[in-house]
């Protein structure tokens, strides 16, 4: 039989207190949580009107208690202060897991001449009776205690809400209480607000604990994906699930314990390597067919996750943003353009520097290159060259067009108005174009954008205004645009898969990134990258010079991404007692790959014959390319198009 919810009105509570004075426990009139509390209080000998002395810490004891809960205070204090400033007329309490008040913020309420809630007071139910902090600890859940539901204070002028704060191991770190005037018509607003507070802080704890891991956010609504109701899943580099928070377990429809240690591939049905490739160096949206329905996910690489934003609900206050610890910058973010292109063929390096000047003048830049050649790193270097710091050159906003389902990309790029669709965020969402105002927008993998959206993007870039979905307002935008793709966009245009007018709108300066094997001084680059990885992992391990030469001679079909993974896996997987990394210390797979790149003995005559034939073919091919280039008056783009190859391939095969 379903339990009937209690009517928590003042008339009902007057009846409850009248029955209590007659010696009856009015459980049928009380909320279940309040009823359990009243029963415990009566068992402790507490009665309305009997006001015992509250335990209070001395000044020295309070300092010691605060020192013991330093982690809780350092985490919660900045955010609670901001919320207290936002909710004027309320009192916020930060308490330890035993309901001892550590800090008080905002207005200080006096319940009567006997009780003033202040730091150092213990609000344990055994002597203070029914109250929100004590119940939050006991119930391990958010609670609301309305004015006359406080057993000892039938005429209490305040109501209060409280929620416990749990760490990633499920232990209670403390709690947050919010006290407000009893006549407020919508106390549930404050209950949601304190839940938002603790939810945001628990997300921050999750992020701090797993900042070196991949973090997947999940929710049913794109609009709520960055809110405190989203679920979080921590994943290691091998794609194994390390942790699942309660919200994620709810959205995924699985018990958290059953997911720990499982492969993320088995859960999502997608290759982990492909997901990592899409999200390398930045957060990226993913469409997830899970739990019998469509969910939205955002996969965040290590150290790149931004915690949630709180929506200000009470009054007309502005949203409160969770304070974010400064994230460590990506190595590419601070690399000068000249350093980035130091090993490039001179003609391509010259184009990259030309692109820097063009971007500064407001012209668009198109980056073309194979997967893993560092298109986003170059885009960040071009952006950094505009001023060096974000407060001088505006924000850098990246959108991976290949990582988004067609149903999401339009809302993510152009934004949407309030009520544009079910679950749309209150107040709407500006979109990436608006976020990039005054800065740089990177449209990564632009070649995978659907044709219908290409037409709309072209119109936005031409008119410099964006109209969010479901909204009639035109929002002016002013941002520099960098587009990037591993596809040959001119070939896509010829095939009818990419709009010609959009291509020419984006191709102000075209930079073709060289593959890793085309770059000069690769051995020196590998040494620098190895030293950086050793610093990151706090490992002192020399790189054998012979191995470094083999690494530099390898073709690297996966480019920078393959090299980075090879080096990092070799470092973290090396035996602790190893002093120098040699070829023999690598996995058998990499030993075979690298041994095949150099001669290990005198080749037989058949091998020599094959090599001779191969060289002859190369000479014929090069001669044909040179004749084609001469026929087009030295125009590399026209010659490459006639030969059916990219410009970078033509440069490479001609030895430029």
C-alpha positions in Angstrom: 0.0 0.0 0.0 1.6 3.4 -1.0 2.5 5.7 1.8 0.4 8.9 1.9 2.6 12.0 1.8 2.2 14.3 4.7 0.7 17.8 4.3 3.5 20.0 5.8 1.2 23.0 6.5 1.0 25.2 9.6 -2.5 23.9 10.4 -1.3 20.3 10.2 1.7 21.0 12.5 -0.6 22.7 15.1 -2.6 19.5 15.2 0.6 17.5 15.5 1.9 19.5 18.4 -1.5 19.4 20.1 -1.5 15.6 19.9 2.1 15.5 21.2 1.0 17.5 24.3 -1.6 14.8 24.9 1.1 12.2 24.9 0.5 10.8 21.4 3.2 10.6 18.6 1.4 12.0 15.5 3.4 10.0 13.0 0.5 10.0 10.5 0.6 13.8 10.4 4.4 14.1 9.8 6.7 13.6 7.0 8.4 10.2 7.4 11.9 11.8 8.1 10.4 14.2 10.6 8.4 11.4 12.3 11.5 9.2 12.7 13.3 12.2 14.2 10.6 13.1 16.7 10.5 9.5 17.9 14.2 9.4 18.5 14.1 12.8 20.3 11.3 11.5 22.6 13.5 8.5 23.4 16.3 10.8 24.3 14.0 12.5 26.8 13.6 15.7 24.8 10.3 17.6 25.0 9.0 20.9 23.5 9.9 23.8 25.9 12.8 22.0 27.5 15.9 23.7 26.2 19.2 22.0 27.2 22.6 23.6 27.0 24.2 23.0 23.7 27.8 21.7 23.6 30.0 24.6 22.5 33.7 24.5 21.5 36.1 27.0 23.0 38.1 29.2 20.7 41.1 26.9 20.7 39.0 23.8 20.2 37.2 25.4 17.3 40.6 26.2 15.6 41.7 22.6 16.1 38.4 21.4 14.7 38.7 23.6 11.7 42.3 22.5 11.1 41.1 18.9 11.2 38.5 19.7 8.5 40.8 21.9 6.4 40.1 19.9 3.3 36.3 20.5 3.6 36.7 24.2 4.4 39.2 24.9 1.5 36.9 23.1 -0.9 33.6 24.6 0.1 34.4 28.0 1.6 34.8 30.0 -1.7 31.5 28.7 -3.2 29.5 29.0 0.0 30.6 32.6 0.4 29.5 33.4 -3.1 26.1 31.8 -2.6 25.7 33.6 0.8 26.3 36.9 -1.0 23.8 35.9 -3.6 21.1 34.8 -1.1 21.0 37.8 1.1 18.7 37.4 4.1 19.7 33.7 4.6 22.3 32.0 6.8 24.5 29.3 5.5 26.4 26.9 7.8 29.3 24.7 7.0 29.4 21.8 9.5 31.5 18.7 10.0 30.2 15.2 9.8 29.2 15.3 13.4 27.0 18.4 12.8 29.4 20.7 14.6 29.2 24.2 13.0 32.6 25.1 11.6 31.7 28.4 9.8 28.7 30.7 9.4 27.9 32.9 6.5 25.4 35.7 5.8 22.7 36.7 8.2 22.8 35.2 11.7 19.4 34.1 13.0 18.5 34.1 16.7 15.9 31.5 17.4 15.1 32.9 20.8 17.1 34.4 23.7 18.6 31.0 24.5 19.8 29.9 21.0 22.0 31.7 18.5 23.4 29.3 15.9 27.1 30.1 15.6 30.5 28.4 14.9 31.5 25.9 17.6 27.9 24.7 18.4 27.1 21.0 18.0 23.6 20.4 16.4 23.4 16.7 17.3 19.8 15.6 17.5 20.3 14.3 21.0 20.4 17.8 22.5 19.2 20.2 19.8 16.3 17.9 18.7 14.9 17.8 15.2 17.0 20.0 12.8 18.2 19.8 9.2 22.0 19.3 9.8 21.5 16.4 12.2 18.9 14.8 10.0 21.1 15.2 6.9 23.9 13.2 8.7 21.5 10.5 9.9 19.5 10.1 6.7 22.6 10.6 4.5 20.3 12.6 2.2 19.1 16.2 1.7 16.4 17.2 4.1 13.9 20.1 4.7 12.8 20.9 8.3 10.1 23.5 8.3 9.7 25.9 11.2 7.4 24.1 13.6 8.8 20.7 12.6 11.7 21.6 14.9 10.5 19.5 17.9 11.8 21.8 20.6 10.7 25.1 18.9 6.9 24.9 17.9 7.1 28.7 17.1 10.4 28.6 15.3 10.8 31.8 13.1 13.1 29.9 10.6 13.1 26.9 8.4 16.2 25.1 7.3 17.5 22.7 4.6 20.7 20.7 4.7 22.6 18.2 2.5 25.6 16.0 3.3 28.7 16.2 1.2 30.4 12.8 0.3 33.9 12.2 -1.1 34.6 9.7 -3.9 34.8 6.9 -1.4 31.3 7.5 0.0 32.5 9.0 3.3 30.7 12.0 4.7 33.1 15.0 4.7 30.5 17.3 6.2 27.3 19.2 5.4 25.9 22.5 4.2 22.9 24.0 5.9 20.8 26.9 4.6 18.5 28.7 7.1 15.8 31.1 5.9 12.7 32.9 7.2 9.8 30.5 8.0 7.3 32.5 6.0 9.0 31.9 2.6 6.4 30.6 0.2 8.6 28.1 -1.6 11.1 26.4 0.7 11.8 23.7 -1.9 13.8 26.3 -3.8 16.4 26.4 -1.0 16.4 22.6 -0.8 17.3 22.5 -4.5 19.9 25.2 -4.0 21.7 23.3 -1.3 21.6 20.1 -3.3 23.2 22.0 -6.2 25.9 23.2 -3.8 26.8 19.8 -2.5 26.4 18.3 -6.0 28.8 20.8 -7.5 31.3 20.3 -4.7 31.1 16.5 -5.1 31.8 17.0 -8.8 34.9 19.1 -7.8 36.0 16.3 -5.5 35.6 13.8 -8.3 37.5 16.0 -10.7 40.3 16.6 -8.2 40.6 12.8 -7.5 40.5 11.8 -11.2 42.2 14.8 -12.8 44.8 12.5 -14.4 42.1 10.3 -15.9 39.5 10.5 -18.6 36.1 11.7 -17.3 32.8 11.0 -19.1 29.8 13.2 -18.4 26.4 11.7 -19.1 22.9 13.1 -19.1 19.6 12.7 -21.1 19.6 16.4 -22.1 22.3 18.4 -23.8 21.1 21.5 -21.9 21.8 19.8 -18.6 25.1 18.1 -19.5 27.1 20.7 -17.7 24.8 20.9 -14.7 25.2 19.2 -11.3 22.6 16.5 -12.3 25.0 15.0 -14.9 26.7 11.7 -14.1 30.4 11.2 -14.1 32.5 8.1 -15.1 36.3 8.0 -14.6 38.2 5.9 -17.1 41.9 5.0 -17.3 44.1 5.1 -20.4 43.4 1.5 -21.2 39.6 2.2 -21.3 38.7 0.5 -18.0 36.1 2.1 -15.7 37.6 3.3 -12.4 34.6 5.0 -10.8 31.0 5.8 -11.4 29.1 8.4 -9.3 25.5 7.8 -8.3 24.0 10.1 -11.0 25.9 8.2 -13.7 24.7 4.9 -12.3 21.1 6.3 -12.5 21.5 7.6 -16.1 23.2 4.4 -17.3 20.7 2.1 -15.6 23.3 0.0 -13.9 24.6 -0.5 -10.4 27.9 1.4 -9.9 29.6 -1.7 -8.4 28.8 -3.7 -11.5 30.5 -1.2 -13.8 33.8 -0.8 -12.0 36.6 -2.6 -13.8 34.5 -3.1 -16.9 35.7 -1.9 -20.4 34.1 1.4 -21.5 33.9 -0.2 -25.0 31.5 -2.9 -23.7 29.3 -0.2 -22.1 29.2 2.3 -25.0 29.6 -0.1 -27.9 32.3 2.0 -29.5 36.1 1.5 -29.9 37.9 3.2 -27.1 40.8 4.2 -29.4 38.4 6.0 -31.7 36.8 7.9 -28.8 40.2 8.9 -27.5 41.2 10.1 -31.0 38.1 12.3 -31.3 38.7 13.8 -27.8 42.5 14.1 -27.8 43.5 17.3 -26.1 40.0 18.7 -25.7 36.5 17.8 -24.5 34.1 16.4 -27.2 30.4 15.6 -27.3 29.3 12.1 -28.0 25.8 10.6 -28.8 25.2 7.5 -26.6 22.6 4.8 -27.2 22.3 3.6 -23.6 19.7 2.4 -21.1 17.1 2.0 -23.7 17.3 5.6 -24.9 19.5 8.3 -26.2 21.9 10.0 -23.8 24.4 12.7 -24.4 28.0 12.4 -23.3 31.0 14.6 -23.1 34.4 12.8 -22.9 37.0 14.9 -21.2 40.7 14.1 -21.5 43.0 14.3 -18.4 43.1 17.8 -16.8 40.6 19.3 -19.2 37.3 19.0 -17.4 35.4 22.1 -16.3 33.1 21.5 -13.3 29.4 22.3 -13.4 27.7 25.7 -13.2 25.0 26.4 -10.6 21.8 28.1 -11.7 20.6 30.8 -9.3 17.0 30.0 -8.6 16.0 32.2 -5.7 15.2 35.8 -6.5 16.8 37.5 -9.5 20.4 36.5 -8.6 22.9 35.7 -11.3 24.2 32.2 -11.8 27.0 31.2 -9.4 29.9 29.4 -11.0 31.9 26.8 -9.2 35.4 28.1 -8.6 37.8 26.2 -10.9 41.4 25.5 -9.9 43.6 26.7 -12.6 44.1 24.0 -15.1 47.6 23.2 -16.3 48.0 24.5 -19.8 48.4 22.2 -22.7 52.1 22.0 -23.8 51.0 23.2 -27.3 49.1 26.2 -25.8 52.3 27.9 -24.8 54.5 26.8 -27.7 55.6 29.6 -30.0 54.7 29.2 -33.6 58.3 29.2 -34.6 59.1 26.3 -32.2 56.1 24.3 -33.6 57.2 24.6 -37.2 61.0 24.4 -36.6 61.2 20.9 -38.2 58.9 21.6 -41.1 60.0 21.9 -44.7 60.7 25.6 -45.3 57.9 26.1 -47.8 55.3 24.8 -45.4 56.7 26.7 -42.4 56.5 29.8 -44.4 52.8 29.2 -45.1 52.2 28.7 -41.3 53.8 32.1 -40.6 51.7 33.6 -43.4 48.6 32.1 -41.7 49.5 33.8 -38.4 49.6 37.2 -40.1 46.4 36.5 -42.0 44.5 35.4 -38.8 45.7 38.6 -37.1 44.2 40.6 -40.0 40.8 38.8 -39.5 41.1 36.4 -42.5 40.1 32.8 -42.1 42.7 30.0 -42.0 42.2 26.4 -43.2 44.5 23.6 -41.8 44.8 20.4 -43.9 46.7 17.4 -42.7 46.6 13.7 -41.9 45.1 12.5 -38.6 47.6 13.1 -35.8 49.7 15.8 -37.5 48.8 18.4 -34.8 46.1 20.6 -36.5 44.7 21.7 -33.1 48.2 22.4 -31.7 48.9 24.6 -34.7 45.5 26.4 -34.3 46.3 27.1 -30.6 49.8 28.4 -31.6 48.2 30.7 -34.2 45.7 31.9 -31.6 48.4 32.4 -29.0 50.4 34.5 -31.5 47.6 37.1 -31.5 48.5 38.2 -28.0 50.0 35.4 -26.0 47.5 35.5 -23.2 43.7 34.9 -23.3 42.9 38.3 -21.7 44.6 39.9 -24.7 43.5 37.7 -27.6 40.1 36.5 -26.4 39.0 32.9 -25.8 40.0 29.9 -27.9 36.9 27.7 -28.5 37.2 24.4 -30.4 34.3 22.3 -31.8 35.0 18.9 -33.3 32.4 18.5 -36.1 33.1 14.8 -36.5 32.4 14.0 -32.8 28.9 15.3 -32.7 25.7 13.6 -34.0 23.9 15.7 -36.6 21.1 16.2 -34.0 23.4 17.9 -31.6 25.9 19.9 -33.7 23.4 22.6 -34.7 22.5 23.4 -31.1 26.1 23.2 -30.0 27.4 25.6 -32.7 24.5 28.1 -33.0 23.0 27.9 -29.6 19.3 27.9 -28.8 16.6 30.0 -27.2 14.7 29.3 -24.0 12.0 26.6 -24.7 13.5 25.7 -28.1 13.0 22.0 -27.3 12.1 19.8 -24.4 14.8 20.0 -21.7 16.3 23.3 -23.1 18.2 25.2 -20.5 16.4 28.1 -18.8 17.5 31.3 -20.5 18.8 29.3 -23.5 22.4 28.6 -24.6 24.6 30.9 -26.6 26.5 28.2 -28.6 30.2 28.0 -29.6 30.1 30.9 -32.0 28.9 33.3 -29.3 31.4 31.8 -26.8 34.2 32.6 -29.3 33.2 36.3 -29.5 36.4 38.4 -29.4 38.6 35.3 -29.8 39.2 32.4 -32.1 36.8 29.5 -33.1 38.4 26.3 -34.4 36.0 24.2 -36.5 37.9 20.9 -36.4 37.1 18.2 -38.9 34.9 20.7 -40.8 34.8 18.2 -43.8 32.4 16.0 -41.7 29.8 18.8 -41.2 26.4 17.9 -42.8 25.6 19.9 -45.9 22.5 21.5 -44.5 24.6 23.0 -41.6 27.3 24.1 -44.1 24.8 26.5 -45.7 23.8 28.0 -42.4 27.4 28.3 -41.3 28.3 30.1 -44.5 25.5 32.6 -43.9 26.7 33.2 -40.3 30.3 33.8 -41.4 29.2 36.2 -44.2 26.7 38.2 -42.1 28.5 38.0 -38.8 25.3 37.4 -36.9 23.9 34.2 -35.5 20.2 33.3 -34.8 19.9 30.6 -32.0 17.5 27.7 -32.6 13.9 28.6 -31.6 14.8 32.3 -31.3 14.2 35.3 -33.5 17.0 37.4 -32.1 20.1 38.1 -34.2 23.2 38.0 -32.0 26.3 39.8 -33.5 29.5 37.8 -33.4 33.1 38.9 -33.9 35.6 36.0 -33.9 38.4 34.7 -36.0 37.8 31.4 -37.7 40.2 28.5 -38.2 38.9 25.4 -40.0 40.7 22.1 -40.0 40.2 18.7 -41.7 42.1 15.5 -42.4 40.1 15.2 -45.6 41.0 16.8 -48.9 38.3 19.5 -49.0 38.9 20.3 -52.7 38.2 16.7 -53.5 35.1 16.8 -51.3 33.9 19.9 -53.2 34.4 18.1 -56.5 32.4 15.1 -55.2 29.6 17.3 -54.1 30.1 16.5 -50.4 31.3 20.0 -49.4 29.9 23.4 -50.5 32.3 25.2 -52.8 31.2 28.6 -51.6 32.0 27.6 -48.0 35.3 26.2 -49.0 36.4 29.5 -50.5 35.0 31.4 -47.5 37.2 29.3 -45.2 40.3 28.9 -47.3 41.9 32.4 -46.8 45.3 30.8 -46.2 45.6 27.1 -46.5 48.3 25.4 -44.4 49.1 21.8 -45.2 50.7 20.2 -42.2 53.5 17.8 -42.9 53.5 14.2 -41.6 55.9 13.3 -38.8 58.2 11.5 -41.2 58.5 14.7 -43.3 59.9 16.7 -40.4 63.5 17.5 -39.9 65.5 17.0 -36.7 63.0 14.4 -35.5 65.5 12.8 -33.2 66.0 16.0 -31.3 62.2 16.5 -31.0 61.9 13.0 -29.6 64.5 13.7 -27.0 62.7 16.8 -25.9 59.3 15.0 -25.8 60.8 12.1 -23.8 62.3 14.6 -21.2 58.8 16.2 -20.8 57.1 12.9 -20.3 59.7 11.9 -17.7 59.0 15.2 -15.8 55.2 14.6 -16.0 55.5 11.0 -14.6 58.3 11.9 -12.2 60.6 9.2 -13.6 64.3 9.5 -14.4 64.9 7.2 -17.3 67.4 7.8 -20.1 66.5 7.2 -23.7 69.1 5.0 -25.4 70.6 6.9 -28.3 70.4 3.9 -30.7 66.7 3.6 -29.9 66.2 7.3 -30.4 67.7 7.0 -33.9 65.4 4.0 -34.7 62.4 6.0 -33.5 63.4 8.9 -35.8 63.8 6.6 -38.8 60.3 5.0 -38.3 57.6 6.1 -40.7 54.9 6.9 -38.0 51.7 6.5 -40.0 49.8 7.7 -36.9 52.0 10.8 -36.8 52.3 12.7 -33.5 49.5 10.8 -31.7 51.2 7.5 -32.4 54.6 8.7 -31.4 53.2 10.2 -28.1 51.5 7.0 -27.2 54.6 4.9 -28.0 56.8 7.0 -25.8 54.4 7.3 -22.9 53.5 3.6 -22.9 57.2 2.7 -23.0 57.9 5.0 -20.0 55.1 4.0 -17.7 55.6 0.3 -18.6 59.3 0.2 -18.0 60.7 -1.9 -15.2 61.4 0.2 -12.0 65.1 -0.8 -11.9 65.7 0.2 -15.5 68.2 3.0 -16.0 68.0 3.4 -19.8 65.3 2.5 -22.3 66.6 0.4 -25.1 64.9 -1.4 -28.0 64.9 -4.7 -26.0 62.8 -3.0 -23.2 60.0 -2.3 -25.6 57.1 -4.6 -26.3 57.6 -7.3 -29.0 55.3 -5.4 -31.3 57.4 -2.3 -31.2 60.6 -4.2 -31.4 59.3 -5.7 -34.7 58.2 -2.3 -36.0 61.4 -0.5 -35.2 63.7 -3.4 -36.2 62.1 -3.4 -39.6 63.0 0.3 -40.2 66.8 -0.4 -40.2 69.1 -3.0 -41.8 70.1 -5.6 -39.3 72.7 -7.3 -41.5 73.8 -7.7 -45.1 70.6 -8.0 -47.3 70.4 -10.9 -49.8 70.6 -10.4 -53.5 66.8 -10.7 -54.0 66.3 -7.9 -51.5 68.9 -5.8 -53.2 67.1 -6.4 -56.5 63.8 -5.3 -55.0 65.4 -2.2 -53.6 66.9 -1.4 -56.9 63.6 -1.7 -58.7 61.9 0.4 -56.1 64.4 3.2 -56.5 63.9 3.1 -60.2 60.2 3.6 -59.8 60.8 6.4 -57.4 63.1 8.2 -59.9 60.4 7.8 -62.7 57.7 9.1 -60.4 59.8 12.1 -59.4 60.6 12.9 -63.0 56.9 12.8 -63.9 56.1 15.1 -61.0 58.7 17.6 -62.0 57.4 17.7 -65.6 53.9 18.2 -64.3 55.1 21.1 -62.1 56.9 22.7 -65.0 53.8 22.3 -67.2 51.9 24.3 -64.6 54.5 27.1 -64.4 55.6 26.1 -60.9 52.1 26.3 -59.4 52.2 23.6 -56.7 48.5 23.5 -56.1 47.6 23.1 -59.7 50.2 20.4 -60.2 49.1 18.5 -57.2 45.5 18.6 -58.4 46.5 17.3 -61.8 48.5 14.5 -60.2 45.7 13.6 -57.8 47.8 14.1 -54.7 47.9 16.6 -51.9 50.4 19.5 -51.9 52.2 18.1 -48.9 52.7 14.8 -50.7 54.0 16.6 -53.7 56.5 18.6 -51.6 57.6 15.4 -49.9 58.2 13.3 -53.0 60.1 16.1 -54.7 62.3 16.3 -51.6 61.5 20.0 -50.8 
